[in-house]
Amino acid sequence: MSFPLLTATALLPAIGAVATAAVPAARRNAAKALALLVSLGTLALAVIILVRFDPGGDRYQLTESHSWIADFGVRYELGVDGIAVALIALTALLIPFIILAGWHDADPLETGSKRWRPTQGFFALILAVEAMVIISFEATDVFLFYIFFEAMLIPMYFLIGGFGDRAHEHGEAAASTQRSYAAVKFLLYNLVGGLIMLAAVIGLYVVAGNFSLTEIAEARANGSLDMATNTERWLFLGFFFAFAVKAPLWPLHTWLPNAMGEATAPVAVLITAVVDKVGTFAMLRFCLQLFPEASKWATPAILVLALISIIYGALLAVGQRDIKRLVAYASISHFGFIIMGIFAMTSQGQSGATLYMVNHGISTAALMLVAGFLISRRGSRLIADYGGVQKVAPVLAGTFLIGGLATLSLPGLAPFVSEFLVLAGTFARYPVIGIVATFGIVLAALYTLVLYQRTMTGPVKPEVSAMPDLRVRELAVVAPLIVLLIFLGVYPKPVTDIVNPAVKQTLSDVHEKDPKPEVEAAK
């Protein structure tokens, strides 16, 4: 029996979460060090998965399959394709930076009679989320996926509500109320999506007789499982609704600005760069593979919703007064691009969407974490409270600028390649959608450059005149992300080589081929 590498990659952070939570309260620094060590160990296992995965090999590799709940056809089945490998690597890469960036975010703080939750709990919850996200990327049993898709909501709820941002314009009491509201809203939105998906999961079992993704997809491909058109469409909508909430797609997005605004910057990165990727990933893995005809039936409506997300998110980002909410609305716009690329049903669009998931994770982490360092120094999230920061903290301002330029997809930085592929792939089949979506790029330039101008340039405000520049720990967080943004902007081939075969197989599932370019015949 070969070593269960996929299980180990998810199990290590789960065990680490328990061990970190069990560290005595007096040994706070030991808990932090343990969590960081576990995250680095998980990263090492993710690198092994990356090395062992053969892009030209079987669709699902490193597979594991064991009977679990035999009476209901539930199995413990894991397997990864190129898309899952890329997202596991992204998750394992970002968690150590999230832990380092949040090194002091859960330190005890007396506030009257209240006290922050134990430091150990903060880092244990981060590791628990990592474990659940990784196994969600690995699961090829629909029921197994559903369990962890829902279970990750619990640690995220406590991270948002129990360890929220301390910077609030109306004081700690108002901050506590806003944190509770954001956490409950996050939980309720995602629970409703999950309950609707549960009904669809049960319906799928009634129709197919099992929960195995590979078996159901194979049966659909060879004609041995023939779903009625209306049945397939209803099941598709049940799955897609839950994934659209998680993604988040307009109009199911409203929980995200609250959650990111009230969470600490590292937890905000965990939400949008890690957890939300499960939604867009699941659209590729489950919606398109299990319900190919329904996916094509719903494509026009989904593309319109994605287009609204792109423009709406960017417009609201332009008008934000709060730095973190601005990044949240920008992310809604970016997820619109990702979903548009998925449902453009072209190889360029889906390759770009998968690459966008990776690049958005890195660029958002870079921008939000630097923003978090900035906010922790000034104690305010309001853009108007800053000015002239580049004169007193040039390294902080420079890294903030690079993160912002990556967010607006500047050529030479990683998101540009993915956004270009998404737009090219969309334009090939839906030219009007592609043309309108390009306005999102213009708006991205507006909100990013205005943010930088108002916070970093101009006269130095007295409140920021003594602001220190980035410290060694903070540089250790930001510098590798900046390097990755530049490297993948210049040379994205390592990622595209991994994901492209999986994208071609997904297109084959929905019986689509790239449209041939219309070229006027030579005279």
JODA-V12367 format. One record per pair of residues at least 24 apart in sequence whose ideal C-beta (glycine too) atoms are under 7 Angstrom apart, sorted by the first residue. I is the first residue (numbers start at 1). GAP is how many residues later the second one is. D is the distance in whole Angstrom. If there is no record, write none. Layout:
I/GAP/D  I/GAP/D
This chain:
4/60/5  5/40/7  5/43/6  5/44/6  5/57/5  6/56/5  6/58/6  6/72/4  6/74/7  6/132/5  7/57/6  7/71/7  8/37/6  9/33/6  9/36/4  9/37/6  9/40/6  9/79/7  9/125/6  10/121/5  10/124/4  10/125/4  10/128/7  12/26/6  12/29/6  12/30/5  12/33/6  13/25/6  13/26/7  13/29/5  13/114/4  13/117/4  13/118/4  14/114/7  14/117/4  16/111/5  17/107/4  17/110/4  17/111/4  17/114/7  20/100/6  20/103/5  20/104/4  20/107/6  21/99/5  21/100/6  21/103/4  23/97/5  25/93/6  25/95/7  28/91/4  31/88/6  31/89/4  31/92/6  32/71/6  32/87/7  32/91/6  35/64/5  35/88/4  35/91/7  35/92/6  36/60/6  36/63/5  36/64/7  38/89/6  39/56/4  39/57/4  39/60/6  39/88/7  40/56/6  42/50/5  42/53/7  42/88/7  43/49/4  43/50/6  43/53/6  46/42/5  46/43/5  46/46/4  49/31/7  49/36/6  49/39/6  50/35/6  50/39/5  53/27/7  53/32/5  53/445/7  55/27/6  55/442/6  55/443/5  55/446/5  56/445/7  59/446/5  60/80/6  60/154/7  73/132/7  73/136/7  73/137/4  73/138/6  74/67/7  74/69/5  74/137/6  75/66/5  75/137/6  76/65/7  76/68/6  77/63/5  77/64/4  77/67/7  77/135/6  78/60/4  78/61/6  78/62/6  79/61/5  80/58/6  81/421/4  82/416/4  82/417/5  82/419/6  82/420/4  83/198/7  83/201/6  83/271/5  83/416/5  83/419/5  84/53/5  84/54/7  85/413/6  86/268/6  86/272/6  86/409/6  86/412/6  86/413/6  87/50/5  87/190/6  87/194/6  87/270/6  88/46/6  88/49/5  90/268/5  90/271/5  91/39/6  91/42/5  91/43/6  91/183/5  94/175/7  94/179/6  94/180/6  94/267/6  94/271/6  95/31/7  95/35/5  97/268/6  97/272/7  97/380/5  97/384/7  98/28/6  98/168/4  98/171/6  98/172/6  99/24/6  99/27/6  100/373/6  100/376/6  100/377/5  101/164/7  101/165/5  101/268/5  101/271/6  101/376/5  102/162/6  102/164/4  103/370/6  105/58/7  105/159/5  105/161/6  106/57/5  111/61/5  117/45/5  117/46/6  122/41/5  125/30/4  125/33/6  125/34/5  126/144/7  128/27/4  129/26/5  129/27/6  129/141/6  129/146/7  133/141/6  133/142/6  133/145/6  136/142/5  137/144/6  140/72/7  140/73/5  140/74/6  141/70/5  141/71/6  141/72/7  142/59/6  142/62/6  142/69/4  142/71/6  142/144/7  143/58/6  143/68/4  146/51/7  146/52/7  146/55/5  149/45/7  149/129/6  150/44/5  152/123/6  153/34/6  153/37/5  153/38/7  156/30/7  156/115/7  156/119/6  157/26/5  157/29/7  157/30/5  159/104/7  159/108/5  160/26/6  160/99/5  160/102/6  160/103/5  160/107/7  163/101/6  163/104/7  164/98/5  164/99/6  164/100/7  165/97/6  165/98/6  165/99/5  167/208/5  167/212/5  167/213/6  167/214/5  169/211/7  169/213/6  178/84/5  179/83/5  181/77/7  182/76/4  182/77/5  182/79/7  182/80/4  185/70/5  185/73/5  186/69/5  186/73/5  189/56/6  189/63/7  189/66/4  190/55/6  190/56/6  193/48/6  193/49/4  193/52/4  193/53/7  194/48/6  196/42/5  196/45/5  196/46/6  197/41/6  197/42/6  197/45/4  199/39/6  200/35/5  200/38/3  200/39/5  203/32/5  204/31/6  207/24/6  213/76/7  216/74/6  217/72/5  217/73/6  217/292/7  232/59/5  232/61/6  232/62/5  233/61/5  233/64/6  235/56/6  236/51/6  236/55/4  236/58/4  236/59/6  236/62/6  239/47/6  239/48/6  240/43/7  240/47/5  240/58/7  243/36/4  243/39/5  243/40/5  243/44/7  244/35/7  246/30/6  246/32/6  246/33/3  247/29/6  247/32/4  247/33/5  247/88/5  247/92/6  248/28/7  248/84/7  248/87/7  249/56/6  249/57/7  249/60/6  249/86/7  249/90/6  250/55/6  250/58/5  250/59/4  250/62/6  250/82/7  253/56/7  253/79/5  256/72/5  256/75/7  256/76/6  257/68/5  257/71/4  257/72/6  260/64/6  260/65/7  260/67/7  260/68/4  261/61/6  261/63/5  261/64/5  261/67/6  264/108/7  265/103/5  265/104/6  265/106/6  265/107/2  265/110/7  266/103/7  266/106/7  268/56/6  268/100/5  269/95/7  269/96/5  269/99/5  269/100/6  272/59/5  272/92/6  273/88/4  273/91/5  273/92/5  274/87/7  276/59/7  277/80/5  277/84/7  280/55/7  280/58/5  280/59/6  280/62/7  280/77/6  283/56/7  283/59/5  284/58/6  284/222/6  288/218/5  288/221/6  288/222/5  289/217/7  289/220/5  292/217/5  292/218/4  292/219/6  295/215/6  296/214/6  299/44/5  299/46/7  302/37/7  302/41/5  303/37/6  303/40/6  303/127/6  303/130/5  306/30/5  306/33/4  306/34/4  307/29/7  307/33/7  307/126/6  307/129/6  307/130/6  309/24/6  309/26/6  309/27/3  310/26/4  310/27/6  310/127/5  310/130/4  311/128/6  311/129/6  314/126/5  314/129/4  314/130/6  314/133/7  315/128/6  317/130/4  318/125/6  318/128/6  318/129/5  321/61/6  321/62/6  321/63/7  322/59/5  322/60/6  323/48/5  323/52/7  323/58/5  323/60/6  324/47/7  324/57/6  326/121/6  326/125/6  327/37/7  327/40/6  327/41/5  327/44/7  330/77/6  330/114/7  330/117/7  331/33/6  333/107/6  333/111/7  334/26/5  337/82/6  337/85/5  340/82/6  340/86/6  340/93/7  340/97/6  341/81/4  341/84/6  341/85/7  344/81/5  344/82/4  344/85/6  344/86/6  345/84/6  345/162/7  345/165/6  345/167/5  346/79/4  346/82/5  346/83/6  346/168/5  347/156/6  347/157/6  347/160/6  347/167/5  348/73/5  348/76/5  348/77/3  348/80/7  349/73/6  349/76/3  349/77/6  350/153/4  350/156/6  350/157/7  351/70/6  351/145/6  351/148/6  351/149/6  351/152/5  352/66/5  352/69/3  352/70/4  352/73/6  353/69/6  354/145/5  354/149/7  355/62/7  355/63/4  355/66/7  355/137/6  355/140/6  355/141/6  355/144/7  356/59/7  356/62/4  356/63/7  356/66/6  358/137/6  359/55/4  359/56/5  359/59/5  359/129/6  360/55/6  362/52/6  362/119/6  362/122/5  362/123/6  363/40/6  363/43/4  363/44/6  363/51/7  363/52/5  363/122/6  365/116/6  366/36/7  366/37/4  366/40/7  366/112/6  366/115/4  366/116/6  366/119/6  367/36/3  367/37/6  367/40/6  369/108/6  369/109/6  370/26/7  370/29/5  370/30/5  370/33/6  370/108/6  373/97/7  373/101/5  374/26/7  377/90/5  377/91/7  378/85/6  378/86/6  378/89/7  383/68/7  383/71/5  383/72/6  385/78/7  386/68/7  386/69/4  386/75/7  386/78/6  387/68/7  387/71/5  387/72/6  387/73/7  387/74/4  387/77/7  388/69/7  388/70/5  388/71/5  388/72/3  388/73/6  388/76/7  389/66/6  389/67/5  389/75/6  389/78/6  390/66/4  390/67/6  391/69/5  392/68/6  392/72/6  392/73/6  392/75/5  393/74/5  393/75/7  393/76/4  394/75/7  395/74/5  395/75/5  396/73/6  396/74/5  397/59/5  399/71/7  399/79/5  399/83/6  400/52/7  400/56/7  401/51/6  402/80/5  402/83/7  404/44/4  404/47/7  404/48/5  406/79/5  407/37/7  407/41/6  408/36/4  408/37/5  408/40/4  409/32/6  409/35/7  412/77/5  412/78/7  413/72/5  413/73/7  413/76/4  414/71/5  414/74/4  414/75/4  416/73/6  417/72/7  417/75/5  428/86/7  428/87/5  429/86/5
